[in-house]
Amino acid sequence: MGRLAKARHVCCLPKYARFEPQPDEAKAPVRMEVEDFECIRLIDYLGMTQEECAVQMGVARTTVQAIYTRARRRLAGALVEGRPLTITGGNFKVCTQTQAAYRQFCYAPLPHSPAALSADPADSSAILGEKKGRAFMRLAIPYDGSQIFQHFGKSEQFKLYEITDGAVTGSRLLASNGAGHGALVTLLQQEHVDVLICGGIGAGAQNALKEAGIRLFGGVQGDADQAAADFVAGRLAYDPAVHCEHHGTGEGDSHGCHQHQS
């Protein structure tokens, strides 16, 4: 008799658990398990390495490699063949936020999602009841008179947003006190920021954010409050390739922050 596979830790059940092609040709659906979704979320969406993903899910790296390969093959099949994609079931347990190796990437489950309703109750129902579906996140935006300030390294203040259960529940201003790129990242880390929305930002600051575990959404312009609302609603328009190039070394340098308005 084979050894029982170890349950994989997942930090949330997917909010969207079924996708339909257009036009719908009534093809057989592709089934992706919840741990497949978690692998894609951690590696492709959040940018974790396979090693980090393995620690987060409480399994060996070889197990993550196998799950990741399977998940991408299933996802590719749905996209290329135009088949419906469903996310349900699997061998997993929803972890608590205090158990997560990377707590800033761990969100409480969504007990009323289609995946939660269709998953095996033995996998997650007890933990879902314990966590009561609550999720917490802190979002930071460089702030300048209601607008998103377009040069991260010269930000004089940030607006911090508290997000609870998928809604903005509070906000406050945080002064940078003249801190530069590296110190700004440290400041955000000390404030337990999970996500940064900004305009232009250099490669060094991006690397520092990644090391600090702060997720970046760059190349965003306009009203800060609206950007926070769009982020919560899942419709934020951002540039994953945003960067900021500097020229010169002294005060009054000219610089070109890509995504600045002309």
C-alpha positions as CSV (number, residue, x, y, z in Angstrom):
1,M,0.0,0.0,0.0
2,G,1.4,3.4,-1.0
3,R,2.3,6.1,1.5
4,L,-0.5,8.7,2.1
5,A,0.5,11.9,0.5
6,K,1.1,14.8,2.8
7,A,-1.6,17.6,2.7
8,R,-0.3,20.8,1.1
9,H,-0.8,24.0,2.9
10,V,-2.7,26.6,1.0
11,C,-3.3,30.1,2.3
12,C,-6.6,30.8,0.6
13,L,-9.2,29.2,-1.5
14,P,-9.6,30.8,-4.9
15,K,-12.2,33.5,-5.1
16,Y,-12.9,32.7,-8.8
17,A,-13.1,28.9,-9.3
18,R,-14.5,28.5,-12.8
19,F,-13.6,30.1,-16.1
20,E,-15.6,29.7,-19.4
21,P,-14.3,30.2,-23.0
22,Q,-16.1,32.4,-25.4
23,P,-17.7,31.2,-27.5
24,D,-18.7,28.2,-25.3
25,E,-18.4,25.0,-27.4
26,A,-19.6,22.7,-24.6
27,K,-16.2,21.0,-24.3
28,A,-15.2,18.9,-21.3
29,P,-13.7,21.1,-18.5
30,V,-10.2,21.0,-17.3
31,R,-10.0,20.4,-13.5
32,M,-7.3,22.2,-11.5
33,E,-6.9,21.2,-7.9
34,V,-6.6,23.8,-5.1
35,E,-2.9,23.1,-4.6
36,D,-2.3,23.6,-8.3
37,F,-3.9,27.0,-8.0
38,E,-1.8,27.8,-4.9
39,C,1.4,26.9,-6.8
40,I,0.5,29.2,-9.7
41,R,-0.5,31.9,-7.2
42,L,2.8,31.8,-5.2
43,I,5.3,31.3,-8.1
44,D,3.8,33.1,-11.1
45,Y,1.6,35.7,-9.4
46,L,3.6,36.5,-6.3
47,G,7.1,35.8,-7.7
48,M,8.2,33.2,-5.2
49,T,11.0,30.8,-6.0
50,Q,10.2,27.1,-6.0
51,E,12.1,26.8,-2.7
52,E,10.0,29.5,-1.1
53,C,6.8,28.0,-2.4
54,A,7.8,24.6,-1.0
55,V,8.4,26.1,2.5
56,Q,5.1,28.0,2.3
57,M,3.1,24.9,1.3
58,G,4.9,22.6,3.8
59,V,6.2,20.1,1.2
60,A,9.4,19.2,-0.5
61,R,10.8,21.2,-3.4
62,T,10.4,18.1,-5.7
63,T,6.7,18.0,-4.8
64,V,6.3,21.6,-5.7
65,Q,8.0,21.0,-9.0
66,A,5.6,18.2,-9.8
67,I,2.5,20.3,-8.8
68,Y,3.7,23.3,-10.7
69,T,4.4,21.3,-13.9
70,R,1.0,19.7,-13.6
71,A,-0.8,23.0,-13.0
72,R,0.9,24.8,-15.9
73,R,0.0,21.9,-18.2
74,R,-3.6,21.9,-17.2
75,L,-3.8,25.7,-17.5
76,A,-2.2,25.6,-20.9
77,G,-4.7,22.9,-22.0
78,A,-7.6,25.1,-21.0
79,L,-6.3,28.1,-22.8
80,V,-5.1,26.5,-26.0
81,E,-8.0,24.1,-26.4
82,G,-10.7,26.6,-25.3
83,R,-12.0,24.4,-22.5
84,P,-13.7,25.5,-19.3
85,L,-11.4,25.5,-16.2
86,T,-12.6,24.6,-12.8
87,I,-10.6,24.8,-9.5
88,T,-11.8,22.4,-6.9
89,G,-10.8,19.6,-4.5
90,G,-7.3,18.2,-4.0
91,N,-5.1,17.2,-1.1
92,F,-4.7,20.4,0.9
93,K,-5.5,22.1,4.2
94,V,-6.0,25.8,4.6
95,C,-3.3,27.1,7.0
96,T,-3.8,29.8,9.6
97,Q,-2.0,33.2,9.2
98,T,0.2,32.4,12.2
99,Q,1.5,29.2,10.6
100,A,2.5,30.7,7.3
101,A,6.2,30.9,6.5
102,Y,5.6,34.1,4.5
103,R,2.8,35.8,6.5
104,Q,2.6,38.8,4.1
105,F,1.5,36.4,1.4
106,C,-1.0,34.5,3.5
107,Y,-4.7,35.5,3.3
108,A,-7.6,34.1,5.1
109,P,-9.9,31.8,3.1
110,L,-13.0,32.9,1.4
111,P,-15.7,30.6,2.8
112,H,-18.4,31.5,0.3
113,S,-16.3,31.1,-2.8
114,P,-17.4,28.4,-5.3
115,A,-14.2,26.5,-4.6
116,A,-15.0,26.4,-0.9
117,L,-18.5,25.2,-1.5
118,S,-17.3,22.4,-3.8
119,A,-14.2,21.3,-1.9
120,D,-14.1,18.2,0.3
121,P,-15.3,19.3,3.7
122,A,-12.7,17.1,5.4
123,D,-10.0,19.2,3.9
124,S,-10.8,22.6,5.2
125,S,-14.1,23.1,6.9
126,A,-12.8,23.1,10.5
127,I,-10.1,25.7,9.7
128,L,-12.6,27.8,7.7
129,G,-14.8,28.0,10.7
130,E,-11.9,28.9,13.0
131,K,-10.7,31.7,10.8
132,K,-14.2,33.1,10.1
133,G,-13.1,34.2,6.6
134,R,-11.2,37.3,7.8
135,A,-8.3,38.6,5.8
136,F,-5.9,41.5,6.6
137,M,-3.6,43.5,4.4
138,R,-1.7,46.9,4.5
139,L,-1.3,48.8,1.3
140,A,1.1,51.8,0.8
141,I,0.9,54.5,-2.0
142,P,3.4,57.4,-2.4
143,Y,1.1,60.4,-1.8
144,D,1.1,63.9,-3.1
145,G,-2.1,65.9,-2.6
146,S,-4.5,63.1,-3.3
147,Q,-2.4,61.9,-6.3
148,I,0.1,59.0,-6.6
149,F,3.6,60.5,-6.5
150,Q,5.5,59.4,-9.5
151,H,9.0,59.0,-8.2
152,F,9.3,56.4,-5.4
153,G,12.8,57.4,-4.3
154,K,11.7,61.0,-3.6
155,S,8.5,60.2,-1.8
156,E,7.9,62.6,1.1
157,Q,4.9,60.7,2.4
158,F,2.8,57.6,1.9
159,K,-0.8,56.9,2.4
160,L,-1.3,53.6,4.2
161,Y,-4.6,51.7,3.7
162,E,-5.9,49.0,6.0
163,I,-7.8,46.3,4.0
164,T,-10.0,43.9,5.9
165,D,-12.1,41.2,4.3
166,G,-11.7,42.7,0.8
167,A,-12.6,46.3,1.8
168,V,-10.6,49.4,2.7
169,T,-11.4,49.9,6.4
170,G,-9.0,52.7,7.3
171,S,-6.1,55.0,6.1
172,R,-3.5,57.3,7.4
173,L,-0.5,59.3,6.2
174,L,3.1,58.3,6.9
175,A,5.9,60.8,6.5
176,S,9.2,59.6,5.0
177,N,11.3,62.2,6.9
178,G,13.7,62.5,3.9
179,A,14.6,58.8,3.6
180,G,16.1,57.6,0.4
181,H,15.2,54.4,-1.7
182,G,16.7,51.8,0.7
183,A,15.4,53.5,3.9
184,L,12.0,53.9,2.3
185,V,11.7,50.2,1.9
186,T,12.9,49.7,5.5
187,L,10.2,52.2,6.6
188,L,7.5,50.3,4.8
189,Q,8.7,47.0,6.2
190,Q,8.6,48.4,9.7
191,E,5.0,49.5,9.1
192,H,4.2,45.9,8.0
193,V,3.2,46.9,4.5
194,D,2.2,44.0,2.3
195,V,1.7,45.8,-1.1
196,L,3.1,49.0,-2.7
197,I,1.3,50.8,-5.5
198,C,3.5,53.5,-7.1
199,G,4.5,55.2,-10.4
200,G,8.2,55.1,-11.4
201,I,10.6,53.0,-9.3
202,G,14.2,52.0,-9.9
203,A,15.6,48.4,-10.1
204,G,17.4,48.7,-6.8
205,A,14.3,49.7,-4.9
206,Q,12.4,46.9,-6.7
207,N,15.0,44.4,-5.5
208,A,14.8,45.7,-2.0
209,L,11.0,45.4,-2.0
210,K,11.2,41.8,-3.2
211,E,13.7,40.9,-0.5
212,A,11.4,42.6,2.1
213,G,8.4,40.5,0.8
214,I,6.5,43.6,-0.3
215,R,4.6,43.1,-3.5
216,L,4.9,45.9,-6.1
217,F,2.3,47.3,-8.5
218,G,4.2,50.0,-10.5
219,G,3.4,52.4,-13.3
220,V,0.2,53.5,-11.7
221,Q,-1.0,57.1,-12.1
222,G,-3.9,59.2,-10.8
223,D,-5.9,59.4,-7.6
224,A,-4.5,57.3,-4.7
225,D,-7.8,56.5,-3.1
226,Q,-9.1,55.3,-6.5
227,A,-6.1,53.1,-7.0
228,A,-6.6,51.5,-3.6
229,A,-10.3,50.9,-4.5
230,D,-9.3,49.4,-7.9
231,F,-6.7,47.1,-6.2
232,V,-9.3,45.8,-3.8
233,A,-11.8,45.3,-6.7
234,G,-9.1,43.4,-8.7
235,R,-9.2,45.9,-11.6
236,L,-6.0,47.9,-11.0
237,A,-4.1,48.8,-14.2
238,Y,-0.4,48.6,-13.6
239,D,2.9,48.0,-15.5
240,P,4.8,44.9,-14.4
241,A,7.9,46.2,-16.4
242,V,7.9,49.7,-14.8
243,H,11.4,51.2,-14.1
244,C,13.0,54.5,-13.4
245,E,16.3,55.6,-15.0
246,H,18.5,58.3,-13.4
247,H,21.1,60.6,-15.0
248,G,23.7,62.5,-13.0
249,T,24.7,62.4,-9.4
250,G,24.3,65.8,-7.8
251,E,21.3,67.7,-6.6
252,G,19.0,68.9,-9.2
253,D,19.7,65.8,-11.4
254,S,17.5,65.3,-14.4
255,H,15.9,61.9,-14.3
256,G,13.4,60.0,-16.4
257,C,10.9,58.0,-14.5
258,H,9.0,55.9,-17.0
259,Q,5.3,56.2,-16.6
260,H,5.5,59.9,-15.8
261,Q,2.9,62.0,-17.4
262,S,4.3,64.4,-20.1
